[in-house]
Amino acid sequence: MWDPNYDALSIEVPVRHLKKPVEQFTIAFDNSTDDLFLTMAWDVVKVSVPLK
């Protein structure tokens, strides 16, 4: 059972919906711009967490 008292971190990021599904759950670092993002994608959903 989930207990929020054990959460180390909680953030809200926008969810992008993809046109083509991603078959395997994918985690990647994206630094294609001047910023760095931790990107996670699966099925038709993608989230990018900014890292500093």
Phi and psi in degrees as a GROMACS rama.xvg file:
@    title "Ramachandran Plot"
@    xaxis  label "Phi"
@    yaxis  label "Psi"
@TYPE xy
-76.7374  130.846  TRP-2
-125.318  111.615  ASP-3
-62.097  -16.4449  PRO-4
-66.2967  -19.7936  ASN-5
-97.0838  0.129697  TYR-6
-69.6967  129.371  ASP-7
-84.312  -29.343  ALA-8
-157.308  144.537  LEU-9
-142.194  126.34  SER-10
-136.268  159.308  ILE-11
-115.576  128.312  GLU-12
-132.422  152.914  VAL-13
-68.8289  147.463  PRO-14
-103.241  128.322  VAL-15
-100.534  139.598  ARG-16
-102.808  126.48  HIS-17
-91.4852  151.476  LEU-18
-76.313  -36.4719  LYS-19
-111.279  134.499  LYS-20
-72.0095  149.207  PRO-21
-95.9416  121.399  VAL-22
-70.599  -43.087  GLU-23
-107.308  142.429  GLN-24
-59.5321  125.949  PHE-25
-122.98  132.478  THR-26
-121.031  129.495  ILE-27
-149.557  156.432  ALA-28
-96.9401  129.954  PHE-29
-117.285  113.85  ASP-30
-125.264  39.1636  ASN-31
-70.8334  -16.0947  SER-32
-113.334  -167.661  THR-33
-74.5235  -9.3428  ASP-34
-103.392  161.032  ASP-35
-113.962  133.488  LEU-36
-129.566  142.73  PHE-37
-93.7539  116.344  LEU-38
-109.935  133.402  THR-39
-127.424  132.985  MET-40
-139.8  144.462  ALA-41
-163.861  138.675  TRP-42
57.9469  -120.946  ASP-43
-112.732  26.2781  VAL-44
-123.263  139.087  VAL-45
-140.93  134.597  LYS-46
-127.048  144.986  VAL-47
-125.798  122.148  SER-48
-103.098  120.341  VAL-49
-70.0182  137.405  PRO-50
-118.481  143.86  LEU-51
